Amino acid sequence: MSLSIFYTPRSKQTLAAVHSFIQNKFGTKASDKFIIKAEKTIKLVSVHPFMFKASSIDDRVRIALITKQTSLFYRVTDTSVHLLFFWDNRQEPILPKY
C-alpha cells in the first residue's frame, strides 16, 4: 500500500527552479529526463517511505537522491508523505527551519 503524496508550496517552487535550470543549461531532453527520474523517485517514496536515509535535521525528514546533482527532502507521517523541497547538491547546505 502506498502513502498519499503532498507537495508543499516550497517543493513546487524548487522543483520548477531545478527543472528550469536544467532546461536552460542542458535542453529540453535533459529536463524531461529529470522529471521522469523525479516522478519515479516520488513513487518509490510513496511505497517505501523509509528506503532513503534520514536527515540530520530531523529523523522524520528523509533525503532521496534523484540524480547525483539533485535530492528530495521529504517528511513521513502515518498516512502520507510531504515533499518539502528539491535541493541542488552543488549548493551550500543551508537548511530551512520547519
N, C-alpha and C positions, 0 to 999 in steps of 0.2 A: 504494500500500500504506500502511495506517495503522499507527501505532505503538500499543503497548499503553498504556493509561492506568492509573495507580495513584494512589489517594487516600491522602495521608498522614493520620494522625490529626488533625493541626492543620488540614488542608484541610477535613475533615469537620466539625470544630468551627466553623470560621469560616464555612463555607457555611451551616450551621444557624443561626448567630448573625445573619448578614445576612438570611437568609430570615425568621427570626423578627422581626427589626426591621421589615422591610418589611411583614410581615403585621400586626403591631401598629399600625404608623403609617399604612399605606395600604390595608390589607384583603387578603383572600384573592386577589382577582382580580389585584392588582398583584404579590403574592408568587408566584403561579403564572406570571405573565408573566416574572418574573425567572428562575425555574427553567428555563423554556423557553429563554431567552436564554443562560443559563449552559451548558445542555446543548449548544446549537448552537455556542457558542464552544469547548467542550471537544472536540467532534467536529472542528472546524476545526483545533485544535491537534494532534489526533492525525494528521491528514492532512498538514498544513502546519506542522510544529512551529517553523519559523524565520520564520513570517509576521509575528509580533509582535516588538516591539523588545526588545533585550537590556537588562537592568537594569544599573545602575551598581555593584551588589553583586558580581556575578559574570557573566561573559559566557555561562555556561551557563544562567543563570537569566533567564527572559524574562517579560514583562508583557503580558497580554492584557486589553484593555478590554472588559468585558462590557456595562456601561452607563456613562453619564457619571459615575455615583457609585461604581461597583464595578469592581475589577480582579482578575485572577487571576495569581498568581505561580506559575511552574512551571519545572522543570528538565528538560532534554532529555538523554537518553543515546542510545547507538547503537540500542537496541531498544525504548525506552519513554519515556514522559513521566510525570514525577512531579508531581502537583499539590501545591504547597507550602502555599499559603493564599490565601484570598479577602480582599480589602482594601477597606474603605470609603474612597474617595478624599478624603473630607472630614476624615479623621483626620490627626493629625500623623504624619509619616513616620518612625516608629521601627521600624527593620527588625531582624528577629531574626537571630541568628547561626546558621549551619548546621553 
